[in-house]
Amino acid sequence: MAELRLGPLLRYVDGSSATFWVETSRPCTAEVRCADGTRGRAPTFQISGHHYALVPVSGLTPGTRTAYEVLLDDVPVWPLPDSRYPPSVVSTPDGDTVRVTFGSCRWAAPPDNEKDPAGPDALDTLAARIAGSPEGERPDVLLLLGDQVYADEISEATLDWIAARRGLDDPPGHQVADYEEYTHLYYESWLDPEIRWLLSTVPSCMIFDDHDVIDDWNTSASWVADMRATPWWRERILSGLTSYWVYQHLGNLSPRELAEDPLYAAVRESPDGTDVLREFAERADTDPASVRWSYRRDFGRVRVVMLDTRAARVLDEQNRRMIDPGEAKWLREQALESPGSYDHLLIGTSLPWLLPPLIHDAEAWNAALCVGERGERWARFGEKVRRGADLEHWAAFPSSFDALAEFIAEVGTGEDFPATVCVLSGDVHHAYVAEPSWVEGVQPDSRVVQLTCSPVHNSVPGYIKFGFRFGWSRLGRVIGHRLRRHGRCAHPPVEWGRTAGPWFGNQLMTLTLRGRSASLRLDQAKALRDGTRLETVHESELTPR
């Protein structure tokens, strides 16, 4: 009899349809039956001895909340027997109010009987809050902006599991090596009871960042060359991209996109789709411009464009780009399609566009050194600093930083401008709100904000906290200006300041969007005497200009 190994994950949801992702113990037919009589079925497909299904359900009623169950070969497997959680539901939006909760960087939480060195998990705590008030407020979608798993920073329990199947003295040693070990990361993270229930009842959109593969993934062309020279890297990158496609990317796509996707069709039609998917992963690594991981989702009059800022990079030192020209063109098309059809544009990018000014200037200076602005010796020094200090955000790709500023100004200006343009990011293990002003030309009509929220469940050393705070200071700006002069860097087209934060801790941001109004809330997970709770530490209105 088939068993449910992982899931269900409620992924894509619109006013009348939804998709549900599951992993099973053997080949079978997965079925989702909703309490309103709607249902969907899909056979499993196989990758590296694992079995998965993405089950579409159509005919749902907009603006309703409907309980559902999962069956494998007509045998009920979800909800779990004796579950302490309310029934999982699928909530279809009515297009009026949209709540978007987002964050990034989640180490898997340890079992309940072990001390948590990173503190209370924000997603675990959100799950407990929703479960305690199942008819209350909940997000319409979770945007998980990277580092859903850590392939290079594994737990002691996972290390013990890996040690039982292979030696740890051979590279990559204390990191995951192949697809099977990647699957274990997802089991460890998504079988957490709170997370499992949360992802079964709140739709989610995901995008990778570096730790989903390895720290500093695609930092530079020389970094890639060094990695490809190692004997273990090829298996690592193919397994990382393959597992990401299965566990995260598939669920980002709409039923229409799935129906039109030749790769999904080939995988489903094959007795074992491993070779098909690995060939795709090879192409995604060696010819990234031929593959698109970015995607768009519309929630009523809220448009979300999730950008791949890892695999889509152009790393030629003389032509560095955060996203390749085809990706940049695609971004424009998504934002400029049907002007006036949305009130809010949310650009999801794992890496912040607007950083603390000192850090921005340090990255721009470093990019100038690496391109040879101060000579070959400085270029070699710059590459060492780039890798050692993780200088690889938008600021480290100056032409892409400027292009994004120009793009946002274009989108936010004119007759059909959206009320807000929000850049949603994570990665930097703290949270803040920053607002730009354009140095030349007309300020956009839209309210433009950088909203950064991280981590969901991780930690940050004290010296890093000091560095982020100092990066916003007046003295930090002075030092940044000197670095920029040394690198002969051009001034960016925008200036910006921090309007709220920084905050440190495990946290989530929520945007509530209604008509042309928008409000922001930051909640932190706090361990109190009577349990763990999400406490609101910031609220503000993002009114149009």
N, C-alpha and C positions, 0 to 999 in steps of 0.2 A: 504494500500500500504506500502511495506517495505521501510524504510528509512535507510540511512547510518549514524550510530551513531558515528563510529570512523574509521579512516583509509581513504584511503588505505595505508598500509605500504608495500613498496617494500622490500622484505626480501632476499631470496636466488636468486642469479643471476650467471649463468655461460655463456659459449659461445653460448648456444642455448636454454636455459630454464630459467624460473623465477617463483617465487611464490609471491603472493600478499595476504596480510592478511586484513580482514575487520571485523568489528562488525556491526550488523544490528539490527533494532528495532523489527523484528519478523522473523519467519522462512521464508526462501525464497531460490532461487537459485541465487548465485552471479556469474557474468560473467565479464571477462576482455577481451576487444577487442583492439587489437593493430592496428595501422595505416597500417602495412604491411600485414594485413589479418590474422595473427595468433590470436588465442583466446583460452580461457580456461573457464571451468564452474565447479562449485562445490556447492552442497547443504550446507546449514548451519548446524551446530550442536549446541546443547544447553548445557549450564553450568549455574546452579543457576539462571535460568530465563533470561539469556543473550544468544545471538545468534551470532555465529562466522562462518567464512569460511576462508579457506586457498586455494586460487585458483592457480593451476599450469598452466603455459603456456609453450608449447614446440614448436620447429620449428623456433625459432628466428635465425637471421643471425648474426654470430660473427662480432664484430667490428662496430656495427650499433647503432644508437640512434633513438628509435621509440616511438612516442606518443601513449598513450593508454587512454581508458575510462573504467569506471566501470558501470555495469548495475545490478539492482536487479529485478528479474522477468521481464527482458527485458526492464526495465525503466531506462534511464540514470540517474545516481546520482553523477558521478564524471567525469570531473571537476565540481566544484560548479558553479552555475550560477553567472555571474558577478565577477568571481574571478580576483583578481589583479595580479595573478601569471601566468607565462608561463605554457603551458600544461605539465603535468607530463609525464615523459618518462622512458623507460627502456633502459639502455645502456649496451650492451653486450661487454665484454672485447675481445680484439684481441690477448692478450697474450704478447704484446710487453712491454708496460709501465703500471705499476700498482701503483695507488695512494691510500694509506691507511691513513685515518684520524682517530685519536683516542683521547679519553679523558674519564673522569668519573665525577660523582658527580654533578647531575643537580637538583637543586630545581626548581620547576615549576615557570616560570616567571609570574609576576603579569600582569593584564590587562594594556593596553597602557596608560590609564589615571591615573595609580597609580605609585608612585615612587618605583623604584626597589632598595631595600636595599643591594642587592648583586652586583649591577652594571650590565652592559650590558651582556646579555646571549651570549656565544660564538656560540652556535648552531643557535640561532635566527639570529645572525650576518652573519654566514656562509650562511644561507638560503637567506638572502637579497643580499649577494654578487653573489650567483649563479643565483638568479632570475634576477638581474640586467644585467647579461651577460650569458644568457642561453646556448650559444654556446661555452662559455669559459671553462677554466679548472674546473673540479669538481672531488671529490673523486670517486674512483671506489667502495669503501666500507667505511662505518663508523663502527668502532669498539667501542662500548659503554661498558666500562669496569667496570660497577657497579654503584649502587645507581642511577638507572634510576628514581626511585621514593623514597620518604622518608616516610616510614610508621610510623615513630616515631617523626618526626619533621614536622608537617602539618601546612598549611597556615591558616590564620584567616578565609578566605572564606570557606575552607574545614571544619574547626572547627565549623563554624556556620551551615553548612549543616549536620554535624554529630549530633550536638546538637538538630536539628529538628527531628531526628529519634530515639535518645536515650539520656539518662541522661549522663552527663560527670563526675558525682561523683563516679560512679562505674568503677572499672578497666576494660580496660586499660586507661580510662579517655581520655586525650587529644591525643590519638593515635588511629590508625585504629584498629578495632576489628574483622572484618569478611570480607568475599569475596565482599559483596556489597560495603563496604567502600574502599576496594582495587580498585575496578573498578572506583570509583570516583577519586582516585589518578591518574589513567591513563587518564581519561577524562581531568582532570585539566592540566596535563602535555602535552598530545599529541593532544589536541584540540587547543592549542596555534597555531594560523594560520601559523606562520613561520615554526614551528616544523612539523605541519601536512603536509605542502607542501614539506618540506625537506625530510621527511621520505617516502613520496610518490614517490620521484624521485631519491633518492640515496639509494642503498642497505645498509642494516645494519646487523651487528652481535652483539649479546648482551650476557652478563653474569652478574649474580647478585653479589652484595656484601652485607655487613651487613644491611645497612639501607633499602634495598629492603624488609627486614623482621623486623629487630630491631638492634639497635646499639650493637656491640660486639657479634653478633650472633655466637654461637659455640666457644666462647673464651676458655672455659675449661670445663672439666667434671663437676666440682662443679657448674659452671654457668648454665649448662644444667639442673642439678638436681634442682637448685633453681627455674628455670623457670617452669619446669614441675610440681612443687609443687603449682604454682599459679592456680587459677580457670579459668583464661582467656587464658593461653598460648596455649593450644591445638587448640582452634579455630583460634588463630592468626597464628600459624605455618602452619596449614593445609590450611588456606586461602591464606597465603603468597606463599606457594609452588604451590598451585593450580593456582592462578592468574599468577604466573611467568610462569608456563607451557603454559598457554593460550596466554598471551600477549607477552612473550619474547621468550621462548624456542622453541616453534613450528616452528617459522620462521627461526631458525638457521639451520634447517635440510634440506637436499637436497631432491628432489622429490623421489629419490631411497630410502633414509632412511625413508621417510614418508610412502612409499608403504610397507616397511618391518616392520614398527613399530606396534606391536600388541596393544599397548595402544591407539594410534591414531585411529586404526581400531575400537576398542571397543567403544571409545567415539563417533565416527561418527555413528556407528550402533545402539547406544542406543537412545531411545526417549529423554532421559535426561542423560547426561554423568556425572552428579555431583557425584554420589556415586562411580562410577568407578574411577574418578579422585581423589577423596578424599582418597580412599583406597590406590591409588598409592602414594599420598602425605604422608599418614601415614607410609607407608613402607620406603619412602625416608627419613623420619625423624628418624625412629627407627632403620632402617637397611641401613644406607647410602651407604655401600659398594655394595648393590644390585642394585643401581641406578646410572646412569652416566649422569651428566649434561654437562660434557666437550664434545667438538666436534672439528672436523677438517674441514678446508676449504682450497681448493687450488685455487689460482688465477694465471693461467698460471704457471710460474716457481717460484711462491711465495707460501709458505706453512704457513698457520696460524693454530696454535693449541691453542684453548681457554680452559683454565684450570679452573675447579671449585675448588677454594681454601676456600670455606665456608662449604658446605654440606659434602664434601668428607674427612673432617678431621678425624683423629684418636685421641681421647681426653684422652685415658688412660694415666695418668700422667707418668707411667713408660715406655710408648711406644708411645709418642706423635708424630704424623706425620701430615704435612700439607695436604698431599694427601695419601689415603690408598694404600696398596700394589698393588691392582688391577688397580687403577688409574695410579700409577707409571709405571706399566707394559704397560698399554695402551699408555701412553705418549711415551715410548721408541718405541713401535711398529709404532706409527704415524710418528715419526721423522726418524726412520731407514728404513721405507718401501721404496723400490726403490731408493737406494742411487744414487745420481747424477741426480735425476729427478727434483730437485728444486735448485734454486740459493740463496734463502733467507728463513730462518726459523724465523717466528715470534711467540713467546710464549706469549699469552695473559693471564695475571694473575692480578686480581684486586689489589692485594697487592704487593708492590715492593719487589723484591728479594734483591737488594742492597740499603740499607738505609744510611743516614748519619751515619758515624762510631760510634759516641757516642750513637745514638739511637739503632743501631745494638747491641753494647756491652751491653747496658742496658737491652735489651730484652733477650739476651743470659744469662746474669747474673740472671735475673728474672726467666727464665726457670730453671736454676740450683737450685735456692732457692725453687721453687715450687715442684721440684722433690725430695727435701729433702737433698740436698748436704750440707747444713749448719744446719740441724736439723729441728724439727717439728715447733718450734716457728718461725723460719725464713720462713718456708714453708707457714704458715698462713699469715705472713706479705707479702710474695711474691704474694699470690693470691689476696690480697687487692690491692696491687700496680698494678698487671696485669690488673685488671678490671678498676681501677681508671684512669690509664694512657694509656689504649688501647694498651698494649704490646702484640700483637698477630699477628705480621707479620712473614715472613719466618724466621727471626732471632730468633723468639720465639719457633721455631721448629728446633733446631740445626741439627738433623740428616737429616731432609728434605732439609735444606739449603745446607748442604754438598753434599747430593745426587744430588741436582739440579746442583751444580757446577761440579760434576763428570760427570753427564749426558751431560752437555753442552760441556765439554772438549772432551768427546767421539764423539759427533756429529760433532764438529768443527775440528776434526783432521782426517787426512787420505786422501786417493786418491780422494774421491768424496765430500770433505768438501764444505759446502755452503759458499758463500762470506761473509754473515753476519748471526749472530744469535742475534736477538733483543728480549729482554724481555720487553714487553709493559705493563705498570701498571698505576694505578691512586691512589685513596684513600686519599693521604696525603695532598691534597689541596695546592700543589705547583708543579713546574715542574723542572726537572734537567736531566742531562745526566751523567752517571757514567760508568766507564770501569774497569773491573777486570783484575788482573794478577794472574796467578796460582803460589802458593808458591813453590810447588814441581812439578817435571815432566816438560813436554814440554808445552809451551803456545799453545793453539789451533791455527790452521791455519786461522780459520774464525775470522772476526772482531766481537767481542762480546761487546754488549752495553746494559745497563739498561736505558730505556727511560720511564720516569715517567711524566705524564701530568694530572693535576687535579688542580682546578675544572673546569667544563664546565660552571656552574653557581652556585656559592656558595661564601662563605667568610671565612676568617681566621683571628682570633684575632692577635693583634700586638705581644703579648707575645709568641704565637705559631710561628710566623714568626722568632722572635729572636731565639727561640729554634732550629728551623730547620737550621738557619744559623750557630748557635753556634755548632751544631752537626757535621759540616764539619771542624771546626777550629782545630788548633793544640792543644789548651788547651782541647777542647772537646775530642780529641783522647786520651789525657793523662788520663782524668777522666774515659773514657771508658775502658782503659786498667786496671785501678785500680779496677773497678767494675768486670771486667772479672777475675782478680786474686782472688778477694774475693769469687766469685762463683766457683772458680776452673774450669773454662771453658777452653776447648781445643781451640787452635787456628783454625780458619776456613781455608779451603784449598785455599782461594783466599784473596788477598788484593785488594783494589779498591780506586779510587779517583774520585772526581767530575771533569768532563771535561768541563761542561757548566752549567750555572744556579747558584743558584736557581732563579726562576721567580715566582712572585705571581700575581694573577689576574685570570680572566676567560679566558680560553685559550684552544687551540687545537694544537696537533702535527700532522704533515703530513710526511709520508715516501713516497718518490718517488723512485720506484724500476724499473730499466731498465737493462736487462741482469744481469751482476754481479756488477753493480754500484748501489749505494744507496745514496740518499741525504735526509737530515732532515730539516724541517722548523717548527718553533714555531710561531703561530699567537695568538695575544691577542686581545680581544674585547675592543675597546676604544670608549668612548663617546666624540665625537667632536662637534664643533659648528654646523656643517652641517649634523649631524647624527652619527650613530654608525658604526664603521668600524673594520675590522680585520687588525691589523698592524703586520707585520713581525718583530719579535724582535731577531730572531736567525736563521741562516742558516749554514749548514755544510755538508761536504761530508763524508760518511762512507765508505771509501775505504778499500778493503780487505788488510790484512797484507801481 
